[in-house]
Amino acid sequence: MDQLGYSPNRAAQALRNGTFGAIGVLSTGFQRTGEALTAEALVEAAALEDYSVTLLHVRNPARESWDSAAHRISHQAIDGLVIMRAEQASPATLALPAGMPVAVSFSKFAGHYPTVTADQVQGSEDAMRHLLGLGHRTVHHLAGPRDSEHALVRSGTWRRCLLEAGIRPPEPVYGDWSAHDGYEAGKRLAADPDVTAVFCANDEMALGLVRALHEAGRRVPDDVSVVGFDDIAVAGWTSPPLTTVRQDFHAIGRALITLVVGQLRTRSVPPPALTVIPTELIVRASTGPPPR
């Protein structure tokens, strides 16, 4: 076999076994750090189970795109599917092939298919307890997009924590997860002298916020404390190093593959249970007591 350069033909194997040895991964984007790390973990975990991964990218998440995505899925040579990021899709707009093993990252599909998520509530609570425990009278929020389930959980937890502390929540500022939007929002927050603490829905927006504060002469953490969410690779190397909530993207990716492979092996449909991966607050130098 080595001398002839033989390699197994997946198509021929599929005809004989009725399987393709591939798992599809559907997402509206792979460019953000969280999606990239999760996708990397999906590929590694699938390879350990002798499956390859086929990426299915929905570039324009309008209704027509989800119809097209459903058509593509039904014609793809895949045995199962992971829905990684699909904020604007729902079971009503994305009709999946009957009987296909599916696992989803937290989205509108939660409750319909087995779901994996980081503990968004615990992570947000830890961030808020940290900031309020430092003595800040209130905490402002740089929120993620309104159509993101993750962003909604983080902003809802932020609001609840303030209300439970007897604090009226200020109006949140919304961004699109990017450092650019964090920077633009930061310019508005920096102009408000009452802002002493900001909980950001992700690290990239937090880094944009820190730059805007610096340009406005607001020192971090002396004047404004900043907490992010994700713990991306650069978070510990910024100036100052960013306090943030660590998500274990690799554990999320591994758990998603485990759910799909389990269905393929047992040929059964499990209940739509929720697997929650713990988060961890990483305290660095971007937070401190409020200015006196």
Backbone as CSV, one residue per row, in Angstrom:
resi,resn,N_x,N_y,N_z,CA_x,CA_y,CA_z,C_x,C_y,C_z
1,MET,0.825,-1.200,0.000,0.000,0.000,0.000,0.866,1.258,0.000
2,ASP,1.976,1.225,0.801,2.869,2.375,0.843,3.565,2.581,-0.502
3,GLN,3.994,1.466,-1.110,4.734,1.566,-2.373,3.850,2.121,-3.484
4,LEU,2.577,1.771,-3.458,1.651,2.227,-4.503,1.044,3.583,-4.191
5,GLY,1.328,4.126,-2.984,0.773,5.414,-2.606,-0.727,5.354,-2.368
6,TYR,-1.201,4.210,-1.877,-2.646,4.029,-1.684,-3.132,4.815,-0.469
7,SER,-4.278,5.440,-0.607,-4.969,6.051,0.528,-6.441,5.701,0.414
8,PRO,-7.127,5.505,1.562,-8.532,5.111,1.515,-9.384,6.140,0.795
9,ASN,-10.336,5.679,0.019,-11.263,6.549,-0.691,-12.515,6.732,0.159
10,ARG,-12.694,7.961,0.667,-13.833,8.230,1.559,-15.166,7.979,0.859
11,ALA,-15.249,8.361,-0.415,-16.504,8.183,-1.139,-16.863,6.706,-1.250
12,ALA,-15.843,5.869,-1.563,-16.098,4.436,-1.668,-16.490,3.852,-0.315
13,GLN,-15.819,4.303,0.744,-16.170,3.837,2.081,-17.603,4.222,2.437
14,ALA,-18.003,5.444,2.034,-19.359,5.904,2.327,-20.401,5.033,1.637
15,LEU,-20.106,4.641,0.389,-21.047,3.779,-0.330,-21.182,2.425,0.354
16,ARG,-20.056,1.918,0.875,-20.088,0.600,1.500,-20.695,0.653,2.903
17,ASN,-20.307,1.672,3.685,-20.712,1.712,5.095,-21.924,2.599,5.373
18,GLY,-22.263,3.447,4.420,-23.366,4.376,4.661,-22.971,5.549,5.535
19,THR,-21.672,5.770,5.750,-21.182,6.902,6.526,-20.083,7.613,5.751
20,PHE,-19.864,8.884,6.092,-18.885,9.696,5.363,-17.626,9.967,6.178
21,GLY,-17.673,9.747,7.484,-16.519,10.039,8.316,-16.256,11.521,8.462
22,ALA,-17.315,12.332,8.371,-17.148,13.780,8.455,-18.272,14.392,9.285
23,ILE,-17.938,15.454,10.018,-18.900,16.204,10.814,-18.893,17.641,10.314
24,GLY,-20.065,18.190,10.037,-20.170,19.566,9.585,-20.167,20.536,10.755
25,VAL,-19.614,21.722,10.537,-19.618,22.792,11.538,-20.198,24.033,10.869
26,LEU,-21.368,24.455,11.321,-22.079,25.591,10.735,-21.882,26.827,11.598
27,SER,-21.501,27.946,10.969,-21.300,29.182,11.718,-21.431,30.376,10.788
28,THR,-21.850,31.514,11.362,-21.879,32.760,10.596,-20.509,33.423,10.567
29,GLY,-19.547,32.872,11.277,-18.208,33.455,11.262,-17.216,32.594,12.005
30,PHE,-15.986,32.620,11.545,-14.892,31.898,12.197,-13.736,32.843,12.541
31,GLN,-13.948,34.169,12.327,-12.829,35.094,12.448,-12.574,35.551,13.882
32,ARG,-13.606,35.583,14.726,-13.390,36.014,16.101,-12.624,34.943,16.874
33,THR,-11.926,35.398,17.917,-11.049,34.489,18.650,-11.803,33.297,19.216
34,GLY,-12.968,33.531,19.809,-13.737,32.447,20.412,-14.131,31.385,19.408
35,GLU,-14.628,31.816,18.238,-15.019,30.853,17.216,-13.800,30.101,16.672
36,ALA,-12.694,30.840,16.489,-11.481,30.199,15.959,-10.959,29.128,16.914
37,LEU,-10.933,29.440,18.214,-10.443,28.468,19.194,-11.390,27.276,19.317
38,THR,-12.698,27.544,19.274,-13.668,26.449,19.340,-13.548,25.555,18.111
39,ALA,-13.408,26.176,16.932,-13.266,25.394,15.704,-11.996,24.545,15.747
40,GLU,-10.912,25.111,16.262,-9.664,24.348,16.401,-9.880,23.123,17.280
41,ALA,-10.595,23.312,18.394,-10.864,22.194,19.294,-11.777,21.165,18.635
42,LEU,-12.735,21.619,17.845,-13.628,20.701,17.130,-12.835,19.801,16.186
43,VAL,-11.921,20.417,15.442,-11.106,19.646,14.480,-10.247,18.623,15.213
44,GLU,-9.607,19.046,16.315,-8.739,18.134,17.067,-9.545,16.980,17.678
45,ALA,-10.700,17.307,18.283,-11.506,16.272,18.924,-12.095,15.313,17.897
46,ALA,-12.508,15.842,16.748,-13.057,14.980,15.694,-11.985,14.031,15.154
47,ALA,-10.761,14.525,14.993,-9.677,13.683,14.482,-9.400,12.518,15.415
48,LEU,-9.494,12.757,16.717,-9.276,11.675,17.680,-10.336,10.585,17.550
49,GLU,-11.510,10.958,17.023,-12.588,9.983,16.804,-12.604,9.481,15.363
50,ASP,-11.549,9.844,14.597,-11.406,9.434,13.194,-12.464,10.075,12.303
51,TYR,-12.809,11.327,12.596,-13.713,12.100,11.744,-12.981,13.338,11.244
52,SER,-13.277,13.723,10.028,-12.818,15.012,9.523,-13.916,16.051,9.783
53,VAL,-13.608,17.315,9.539,-14.559,18.399,9.781,-14.764,19.185,8.492
54,THR,-16.006,19.448,8.158,-16.372,20.272,7.008,-16.974,21.575,7.519
55,LEU,-16.341,22.702,7.189,-16.825,24.008,7.645,-17.901,24.517,6.690
56,LEU,-19.023,24.959,7.253,-20.141,25.507,6.486,-20.352,26.942,6.951
57,HIS,-19.950,27.900,6.125,-19.952,29.305,6.507,-21.175,30.016,5.916
58,VAL,-21.993,30.603,6.780,-23.115,31.431,6.330,-22.647,32.882,6.406
59,ARG,-22.328,33.467,5.262,-21.704,34.792,5.251,-22.705,35.915,5.509
60,ASN,-23.915,35.763,5.024,-24.927,36.814,5.182,-26.143,36.222,5.872
61,PRO,-26.233,36.357,7.201,-27.268,35.649,7.952,-28.670,36.251,7.811
62,ALA,-29.149,36.349,6.574,-30.536,36.720,6.312,-31.350,35.443,6.121
63,ARG,-32.648,35.579,6.036,-33.519,34.401,5.936,-33.137,33.529,4.737
64,GLU,-32.878,34.198,3.584,-32.541,33.416,2.393,-31.270,32.596,2.613
65,SER,-30.321,33.154,3.394,-29.070,32.448,3.642,-29.303,31.171,4.427
66,TRP,-30.233,31.210,5.391,-30.500,30.013,6.188,-31.214,28.959,5.343
67,ASP,-32.085,29.394,4.429,-32.693,28.436,3.501,-31.613,27.761,2.655
68,SER,-30.661,28.584,2.190,-29.556,28.049,1.391,-28.683,27.123,2.228
69,ALA,-28.459,27.505,3.490,-27.638,26.672,4.372,-28.293,25.316,4.602
70,ALA,-29.613,25.306,4.804,-30.328,24.043,4.997,-30.193,23.152,3.762
71,HIS,-30.259,23.776,2.590,-30.106,23.007,1.343,-28.697,22.432,1.240
72,ARG,-27.689,23.243,1.594,-26.306,22.780,1.536,-26.063,21.627,2.505
73,ILE,-26.633,21.747,3.715,-26.436,20.695,4.716,-26.993,19.372,4.225
74,SER,-28.184,19.431,3.627,-28.838,18.194,3.184,-28.073,17.520,2.044
75,HIS,-27.194,18.285,1.367,-26.435,17.712,0.249,-24.959,17.535,0.579
76,GLN,-24.569,17.820,1.818,-23.181,17.649,2.216,-22.909,16.197,2.616
77,ALA,-21.677,15.768,2.371,-21.260,14.414,2.764,-20.816,14.436,4.217
78,ILE,-21.786,14.612,5.124,-21.491,14.668,6.556,-22.419,13.714,7.299
79,ASP,-21.923,13.233,8.435,-22.702,12.308,9.258,-23.439,13.015,10.388
80,GLY,-22.933,14.154,10.805,-23.539,14.899,11.900,-23.191,16.372,11.762
81,LEU,-23.757,17.189,12.659,-23.610,18.635,12.513,-23.421,19.301,13.870
82,VAL,-22.475,20.251,13.920,-22.325,21.153,15.057,-22.724,22.548,14.600
83,ILE,-23.683,23.156,15.285,-24.048,24.552,15.011,-23.304,25.403,16.033
84,MET,-22.297,26.140,15.549,-21.404,26.845,16.461,-21.849,28.278,16.717
85,ARG,-22.169,29.002,15.678,-22.590,30.389,15.839,-23.668,30.687,14.815
86,ALA,-24.886,30.945,15.295,-26.013,31.179,14.388,-27.047,32.044,15.095
87,GLU,-26.641,33.279,15.458,-27.491,34.120,16.281,-28.864,34.375,15.672
88,GLN,-28.905,34.583,14.357,-30.162,34.967,13.725,-30.960,33.781,13.203
89,ALA,-30.470,32.566,13.439,-31.195,31.372,12.988,-31.982,30.775,14.147
90,SER,-32.982,29.983,13.808,-33.792,29.279,14.791,-34.282,27.998,14.141
91,PRO,-34.845,27.070,14.917,-35.374,25.858,14.292,-36.430,26.142,13.231
92,ALA,-37.075,27.309,13.317,-38.092,27.658,12.321,-37.470,28.116,11.002
93,THR,-36.264,28.713,11.067,-35.646,29.246,9.855,-34.567,28.338,9.287
94,LEU,-34.126,27.355,10.060,-33.100,26.424,9.577,-33.615,25.000,9.755
95,ALA,-34.201,24.466,8.697,-34.764,23.110,8.732,-33.657,22.106,8.464
96,LEU,-33.326,21.309,9.475,-32.252,20.338,9.351,-32.784,18.984,8.908
97,PRO,-31.958,18.176,8.238,-32.396,16.840,7.808,-32.857,16.000,8.996
98,ALA,-33.968,15.331,8.841,-34.519,14.502,9.921,-33.538,13.404,10.300
99,GLY,-33.342,13.236,11.591,-32.487,12.167,12.091,-31.014,12.479,12.115
100,MET,-30.601,13.648,11.644,-29.169,13.978,11.660,-28.718,14.266,13.092
101,PRO,-27.643,13.645,13.559,-27.103,13.971,14.881,-26.621,15.425,14.927
102,VAL,-27.100,16.162,15.911,-26.802,17.595,16.001,-26.420,17.938,17.434
103,ALA,-25.442,18.843,17.580,-25.136,19.472,18.864,-24.922,20.950,18.590
104,VAL,-25.304,21.801,19.539,-25.263,23.235,19.285,-24.562,23.970,20.423
105,SER,-23.853,25.031,20.038,-23.409,25.996,21.023,-24.633,26.822,21.402
106,PHE,-24.606,27.434,22.579,-25.785,28.113,23.122,-26.347,29.119,22.124
107,SER,-27.633,28.974,21.784,-28.290,29.818,20.789,-29.785,29.558,20.894
108,LYS,-30.536,30.025,19.897,-31.979,29.773,19.874,-32.294,28.288,19.685
109,PHE,-31.273,27.477,19.353,-31.482,26.041,19.200,-31.429,25.302,20.534
110,ALA,-30.993,25.985,21.590,-30.997,25.363,22.919,-32.427,24.978,23.283
111,GLY,-32.577,23.788,23.838,-33.908,23.270,24.130,-34.467,22.402,23.026
112,HIS,-33.833,22.466,21.845,-34.236,21.621,20.710,-33.197,20.533,20.429
113,TYR,-31.931,20.831,20.709,-30.844,19.882,20.493,-29.912,19.916,21.709
114,PRO,-29.103,18.881,21.918,-28.095,18.935,22.988,-27.213,20.166,22.817
115,THR,-26.988,20.878,23.908,-26.352,22.198,23.849,-25.165,22.265,24.807
116,VAL,-24.123,22.981,24.375,-22.949,23.214,25.212,-22.739,24.717,25.335
117,THR,-22.473,25.190,26.540,-22.177,26.602,26.745,-21.242,26.767,27.923
118,ALA,-20.472,27.853,27.893,-19.752,28.249,29.098,-20.774,28.816,30.081
119,ASP,-20.425,28.827,31.352,-21.340,29.319,32.379,-21.371,30.845,32.334
120,GLN,-22.184,31.372,31.410,-22.271,32.809,31.215,-22.748,33.535,32.475
121,VAL,-23.694,32.928,33.183,-24.247,33.567,34.379,-23.192,33.655,35.473
122,GLN,-22.533,32.528,35.765,-21.516,32.523,36.814,-20.380,33.484,36.484
123,GLY,-19.935,33.472,35.236,-18.853,34.360,34.844,-19.228,35.821,35.004
124,SER,-20.441,36.182,34.604,-20.887,37.568,34.735,-21.071,37.955,36.199
125,GLU,-21.605,37.032,36.990,-21.747,37.307,38.428,-20.397,37.522,39.088
126,ASP,-19.412,36.709,38.733,-18.080,36.854,39.310,-17.479,38.214,38.965
127,ALA,-17.662,38.642,37.714,-17.147,39.944,37.296,-17.817,41.071,38.076
128,MET,-19.124,40.974,38.232,-19.866,42.032,38.929,-19.526,42.047,40.423
129,ARG,-19.441,40.893,41.051,-19.070,40.854,42.475,-17.680,41.454,42.685
130,HIS,-16.785,41.174,41.752,-15.427,41.707,41.854,-15.447,43.234,41.821
131,LEU,-16.157,43.818,40.863,-16.179,45.275,40.715,-16.916,45.950,41.869
132,LEU,-18.065,45.415,42.236,-18.814,46.009,43.348,-18.052,45.826,44.658
133,GLY,-17.362,44.694,44.782,-16.589,44.444,45.995,-15.414,45.394,46.152
134,LEU,-14.951,45.984,45.040,-13.873,46.966,45.104,-14.364,48.335,45.573
135,GLY,-15.702,48.475,45.648,-16.265,49.726,46.159,-16.896,50.636,45.124
136,HIS,-17.015,50.189,43.886,-17.628,51.024,42.857,-19.130,51.180,43.126
137,ARG,-19.632,52.412,42.996,-21.039,52.692,43.291,-21.964,52.096,42.237
138,THR,-21.480,51.985,41.016,-22.227,51.330,39.952,-21.233,50.772,38.947
139,VAL,-21.736,49.967,38.034,-20.908,49.381,36.977,-21.624,49.602,35.655
140,HIS,-20.945,50.242,34.712,-21.516,50.405,33.376,-21.255,49.145,32.563
141,HIS,-21.994,49.005,31.465,-21.896,47.773,30.677,-21.731,48.088,29.207
142,LEU,-20.677,47.531,28.628,-20.479,47.549,27.179,-20.961,46.202,26.667
143,ALA,-22.181,46.193,26.123,-22.877,44.947,25.793,-22.583,44.501,24.370
144,GLY,-22.780,43.208,24.136,-22.662,42.657,22.793,-23.942,42.862,22.002
145,PRO,-24.000,42.335,20.781,-25.161,42.548,19.910,-26.460,42.038,20.540
146,ARG,-27.540,42.729,20.232,-28.837,42.387,20.810,-29.361,41.042,20.319
147,ASP,-28.846,40.532,19.188,-29.329,39.247,18.669,-28.478,38.071,19.133
148,SER,-27.526,38.317,20.041,-26.665,37.245,20.551,-27.195,36.736,21.883
149,GLU,-27.425,35.426,21.962,-27.905,34.840,23.211,-26.868,35.013,24.319
150,HIS,-25.590,34.856,23.992,-24.544,35.042,24.993,-24.550,36.468,25.528
151,ALA,-24.654,37.434,24.620,-24.671,38.837,25.043,-25.879,39.128,25.908
152,LEU,-27.023,38.557,25.573,-28.239,38.789,26.350,-28.116,38.235,27.762
153,VAL,-27.500,37.055,27.899,-27.315,36.479,29.231,-26.373,37.346,30.055
154,ARG,-25.283,37.809,29.455,-24.324,38.633,30.190,-24.935,39.962,30.613
155,SER,-25.673,40.601,29.702,-26.284,41.888,30.060,-27.400,41.692,31.079
156,GLY,-28.161,40.606,30.946,-29.217,40.347,31.925,-28.665,40.085,33.307
157,THR,-27.549,39.363,33.384,-26.914,39.096,34.678,-26.340,40.372,35.270
158,TRP,-25.719,41.205,34.437,-25.219,42.517,34.887,-26.338,43.338,35.521
159,ARG,-27.459,43.402,34.831,-28.588,44.188,35.333,-29.107,43.626,36.656
160,ARG,-29.263,42.306,36.722,-29.775,41.678,37.937,-28.847,41.913,39.125
161,CYS,-27.553,41.798,38.898,-26.602,42.003,39.995,-26.696,43.415,40.559
162,LEU,-26.856,44.407,39.693,-26.994,45.782,40.166,-28.293,45.961,40.951
163,LEU,-29.386,45.430,40.424,-30.669,45.562,41.109,-30.638,44.888,42.473
164,GLU,-30.012,43.717,42.557,-29.906,43.017,43.838,-29.053,43.800,44.835
165,ALA,-28.148,44.632,44.326,-27.319,45.472,45.199,-27.990,46.809,45.508
166,GLY,-29.238,46.988,45.027,-29.957,48.231,45.276,-29.497,49.377,44.394
167,ILE,-28.920,49.056,43.231,-28.379,50.067,42.324,-29.213,50.091,41.046
168,ARG,-29.606,51.284,40.634,-30.343,51.415,39.377,-29.368,51.281,38.205
169,PRO,-29.566,50.326,37.309,-28.600,50.121,36.220,-28.569,51.299,35.257
170,PRO,-27.392,51.770,34.904,-27.296,52.788,33.844,-27.607,52.169,32.491
171,GLU,-27.832,53.010,31.500,-28.112,52.498,30.163,-26.865,51.806,29.605
172,PRO,-26.995,50.581,29.113,-25.828,49.926,28.507,-25.476,50.557,27.168
173,VAL,-24.236,50.376,26.766,-23.775,50.785,25.441,-23.530,49.510,24.642
174,TYR,-24.016,49.461,23.404,-23.954,48.225,22.620,-22.840,48.278,21.574
175,GLY,-22.224,47.130,21.350,-21.209,46.988,20.322,-21.400,45.702,19.547
176,ASP,-20.525,45.482,18.548,-20.667,44.307,17.681,-19.603,43.254,17.961
177,TRP,-19.006,43.292,19.142,-17.927,42.408,19.592,-16.542,42.899,19.172
178,SER,-16.429,43.884,18.294,-15.127,44.268,17.750,-14.433,45.303,18.622
179,ALA,-13.102,45.355,18.520,-12.336,46.380,19.230,-12.720,47.771,18.733
180,HIS,-13.058,47.882,17.454,-13.482,49.181,16.908,-14.715,49.698,17.626
181,ASP,-15.717,48.837,17.791,-16.934,49.270,18.487,-16.643,49.559,19.958
182,GLY,-15.734,48.799,20.564,-15.333,49.081,21.937,-14.690,50.449,22.050
183,TYR,-13.880,50.794,21.054,-13.215,52.094,21.030,-14.240,53.223,20.896
184,GLU,-15.185,53.078,19.972,-16.202,54.107,19.774,-17.074,54.267,21.015
185,ALA,-17.467,53.152,21.613,-18.248,53.222,22.851,-17.421,53.825,23.973
186,GLY,-16.131,53.495,23.978,-15.240,54.012,25.004,-15.137,55.518,24.982
187,LYS,-15.181,56.119,23.800,-15.118,57.577,23.712,-16.325,58.217,24.405
188,ARG,-17.482,57.579,24.293,-18.671,58.111,24.968,-18.573,57.895,26.477
189,LEU,-18.130,56.704,26.884,-18.022,56.420,28.314,-16.942,57.271,28.974
190,ALA,-15.859,57.523,28.253,-14.765,58.309,28.814,-15.185,59.748,29.094
191,ALA,-16.179,60.232,28.362,-16.635,61.614,28.541,-17.520,61.781,29.770
192,ASP,-17.916,60.678,30.383,-18.785,60.723,31.568,-17.926,60.551,32.816
193,PRO,-17.779,61.614,33.627,-16.910,61.502,34.807,-17.442,60.553,35.873
194,ASP,-18.729,60.186,35.784,-19.302,59.271,36.773,-18.947,57.812,36.493
195,VAL,-18.382,57.521,35.326,-18.010,56.148,34.972,-16.704,55.786,35.673
196,THR,-16.780,54.822,36.583,-15.571,54.345,37.274,-15.331,52.857,37.074
197,ALA,-16.301,52.136,36.507,-16.143,50.698,36.286,-16.993,50.282,35.093
198,VAL,-16.422,49.432,34.233,-17.136,48.945,33.050,-16.949,47.436,32.932
199,PHE,-18.064,46.724,32.829,-18.050,45.294,32.533,-18.322,45.141,31.041
200,CYS,-17.362,44.594,30.307,-17.465,44.448,28.855,-17.858,43.022,28.494
201,ALA,-18.680,42.900,27.463,-19.192,41.584,27.075,-18.143,40.701,26.433
202,ASN,-17.026,41.282,25.980,-15.911,40.442,25.510,-14.616,41.228,25.596
203,ASP,-13.511,40.542,25.425,-12.194,41.156,25.585,-11.873,42.143,24.471
204,GLU,-12.264,41.827,23.245,-11.910,42.705,22.132,-12.518,44.088,22.311
205,MET,-13.784,44.158,22.704,-14.382,45.465,22.970,-13.722,46.123,24.179
206,ALA,-13.342,45.317,25.177,-12.674,45.876,26.352,-11.358,46.544,25.966
207,LEU,-10.608,45.941,25.047,-9.336,46.516,24.630,-9.538,47.814,23.863
208,GLY,-10.585,47.867,23.035,-10.909,49.126,22.362,-11.303,50.203,23.353
209,LEU,-12.057,49.813,24.385,-12.455,50.739,25.448,-11.227,51.290,26.173
210,VAL,-10.287,50.425,26.516,-9.087,50.855,27.245,-8.309,51.888,26.427
211,ARG,-8.220,51.688,25.124,-7.517,52.672,24.286,-8.244,54.012,24.312
212,ALA,-9.576,53.998,24.198,-10.338,55.248,24.223,-10.167,55.963,25.558
213,LEU,-10.169,55.226,26.639,-9.962,55.828,27.956,-8.578,56.459,28.049
214,HIS,-7.576,55.755,27.535,-6.209,56.271,27.562,-6.108,57.580,26.778
215,GLU,-6.716,57.617,25.606,-6.653,58.816,24.776,-7.377,59.993,25.420
216,ALA,-8.385,59.680,26.249,-9.134,60.734,26.936,-8.495,61.140,28.256
217,GLY,-7.365,60.528,28.600,-6.692,60.855,29.848,-7.286,60.192,31.065
218,ARG,-8.128,59.168,30.850,-8.707,58.410,31.963,-7.837,57.177,32.183
219,ARG,-7.221,57.066,33.352,-6.278,55.985,33.634,-7.011,54.712,34.050
220,VAL,-6.492,53.588,33.584,-7.000,52.262,33.952,-5.916,51.571,34.780
221,PRO,-6.207,51.200,36.042,-7.508,51.222,36.715,-7.702,52.407,37.660
222,ASP,-6.768,53.369,37.698,-6.843,54.436,38.696,-8.154,55.223,38.607
223,ASP,-8.596,55.522,37.359,-9.830,56.274,37.168,-11.006,55.373,36.789
224,VAL,-10.741,54.361,35.969,-11.807,53.463,35.494,-11.296,52.028,35.520
225,SER,-12.051,51.144,36.158,-11.747,49.712,36.138,-12.463,49.054,34.964
226,VAL,-11.799,48.100,34.327,-12.361,47.439,33.150,-12.231,45.926,33.315
227,VAL,-13.341,45.214,33.082,-13.358,43.754,33.076,-13.857,43.278,31.719
228,GLY,-13.176,42.316,31.131,-13.599,41.732,29.868,-14.245,40.368,30.067
229,PHE,-14.386,39.647,28.962,-14.984,38.306,29.000,-14.382,37.510,27.852
230,ASP,-13.769,36.376,28.135,-13.206,35.411,27.184,-11.817,34.958,27.613
231,ASP,-10.958,35.908,28.007,-9.541,35.673,28.260,-8.846,35.205,26.989
232,ILE,-8.877,36.075,25.970,-8.150,35.785,24.739,-6.648,35.869,25.011
233,ALA,-5.850,35.386,24.082,-4.417,35.213,24.322,-3.714,36.516,24.689
234,VAL,-4.143,37.639,24.101,-3.439,38.898,24.351,-3.889,39.576,25.641
235,ALA,-4.921,39.063,26.291,-5.483,39.755,27.456,-4.460,39.943,28.567
236,GLY,-3.568,38.986,28.737,-2.564,39.090,29.784,-1.345,39.896,29.396
237,TRP,-1.314,40.403,28.149,-0.138,41.110,27.650,-0.422,42.556,27.289
238,THR,-1.627,43.026,27.598,-1.964,44.419,27.332,-1.420,45.296,28.454
239,SER,-1.565,46.600,28.285,-1.103,47.521,29.318,-2.283,48.400,29.754
240,PRO,-2.823,48.143,30.944,-2.437,47.096,31.897,-3.025,45.743,31.474
241,PRO,-2.482,44.641,32.015,-3.080,43.328,31.748,-4.554,43.319,32.161
242,LEU,-5.384,42.685,31.339,-6.835,42.792,31.469,-7.420,41.771,32.444
243,THR,-8.171,42.251,33.416,-9.002,41.367,34.232,-10.156,40.885,33.360
244,THR,-10.432,39.595,33.385,-11.430,39.049,32.468,-11.996,37.736,32.991
245,VAL,-13.050,37.282,32.336,-13.667,35.990,32.646,-13.185,34.988,31.604
246,ARG,-12.519,33.932,32.059,-11.957,32.937,31.141,-13.023,31.920,30.738
247,GLN,-13.190,31.758,29.421,-14.004,30.673,28.876,-13.064,29.595,28.339
248,ASP,-13.403,28.349,28.568,-12.598,27.240,28.067,-13.158,26.801,26.716
249,PHE,-12.704,27.501,25.665,-13.231,27.229,24.324,-12.887,25.816,23.861
250,HIS,-11.727,25.311,24.255,-11.351,23.959,23.855,-12.270,22.917,24.495
251,ALA,-12.638,23.139,25.763,-13.566,22.206,26.412,-14.930,22.246,25.737
252,ILE,-15.353,23.431,25.312,-16.640,23.557,24.607,-16.591,22.767,23.305
253,GLY,-15.512,22.935,22.537,-15.385,22.215,21.269,-15.368,20.710,21.461
254,ARG,-14.618,20.250,22.464,-14.551,18.801,22.723,-15.926,18.252,23.112
255,ALA,-16.645,18.999,23.940,-17.961,18.528,24.389,-18.946,18.447,23.223
256,LEU,-18.876,19.393,22.296,-19.774,19.370,21.135,-19.526,18.139,20.273
257,ILE,-18.249,17.819,20.031,-17.931,16.628,19.238,-18.364,15.360,19.977
258,THR,-18.155,15.313,21.283,-18.555,14.145,22.071,-20.050,13.892,21.936
259,LEU,-20.841,14.965,21.935,-22.299,14.809,21.810,-22.685,14.261,20.438
260,VAL,-22.054,14.761,19.384,-22.397,14.287,18.040,-21.939,12.845,17.843
261,VAL,-20.703,12.545,18.234,-20.177,11.188,18.059,-20.983,10.188,18.884
262,GLY,-21.408,10.581,20.072,-22.247,9.703,20.894,-23.533,9.317,20.189
263,GLN,-24.156,10.278,19.509,-25.373,9.983,18.759,-25.098,9.068,17.572
264,LEU,-23.950,9.274,16.911,-23.607,8.432,15.772,-23.374,6.986,16.202
265,ARG,-22.760,6.810,17.355,-22.444,5.451,17.809,-23.670,4.719,18.334
266,THR,-24.523,5.421,19.039,-25.697,4.765,19.631,-26.902,4.772,18.706
267,ARG,-26.790,5.595,17.634,-27.914,5.738,16.699,-29.209,6.098,17.444
268,SER,-29.069,6.974,18.419,-30.214,7.415,19.202,-30.174,8.932,19.343
269,VAL,-31.324,9.515,19.626,-31.434,10.962,19.801,-31.559,11.246,21.289
270,PRO,-30.563,11.894,21.895,-30.620,12.174,23.330,-31.567,13.333,23.621
271,PRO,-31.977,13.505,24.871,-32.787,14.670,25.217,-31.972,15.941,25.027
272,PRO,-32.644,17.073,24.782,-31.916,18.326,24.523,-31.346,18.937,25.798
273,ALA,-30.427,18.219,26.420,-29.849,18.656,27.695,-28.821,19.762,27.465
274,LEU,-28.530,20.489,28.534,-27.560,21.586,28.492,-26.305,21.185,29.257
275,THR,-25.162,21.196,28.563,-23.870,20.958,29.202,-23.220,22.309,29.483
276,VAL,-22.904,22.573,30.751,-22.356,23.872,31.148,-20.887,23.710,31.527
277,ILE,-20.024,24.465,30.862,-18.587,24.442,31.120,-18.251,25.589,32.077
278,PRO,-17.587,25.324,33.201,-17.302,26.395,34.175,-16.432,27.503,33.581
279,THR,-16.622,28.716,34.096,-15.763,29.852,33.762,-14.898,30.189,34.976
280,GLU,-13.934,31.076,34.778,-13.046,31.468,35.872,-12.706,32.946,35.747
281,LEU,-12.884,33.698,36.828,-12.481,35.096,36.833,-10.968,35.182,36.988
282,ILE,-10.305,35.849,36.047,-8.857,36.046,36.083,-8.607,37.510,36.445
283,VAL,-8.154,37.736,37.660,-7.940,39.107,38.127,-6.529,39.541,37.771
284,ARG,-6.447,40.614,36.993,-5.157,41.179,36.613,-5.125,42.655,37.049
285,ALA,-4.494,43.495,36.262,-4.209,44.858,36.732,-5.153,45.922,36.188
286,SER,-6.220,45.555,35.492,-7.116,46.578,34.927,-8.260,46.941,35.865
287,THR,-8.271,46.385,37.073,-9.324,46.697,38.050,-8.713,47.115,39.375
288,GLY,-9.410,48.008,40.044,-8.985,48.485,41.350,-10.098,49.297,41.991
289,PRO,-9.874,49.839,43.183,-10.892,50.639,43.851,-11.201,51.906,43.048
290,PRO,-12.385,52.493,43.253,-12.719,53.728,42.549,-11.859,54.888,43.027
291,PRO,-11.701,55.926,42.198,-10.909,57.083,42.632,-11.585,57.786,43.810
292,ARG,-10.801,58.347,44.690,-11.341,59.037,45.866,-11.647,60.491,45.531
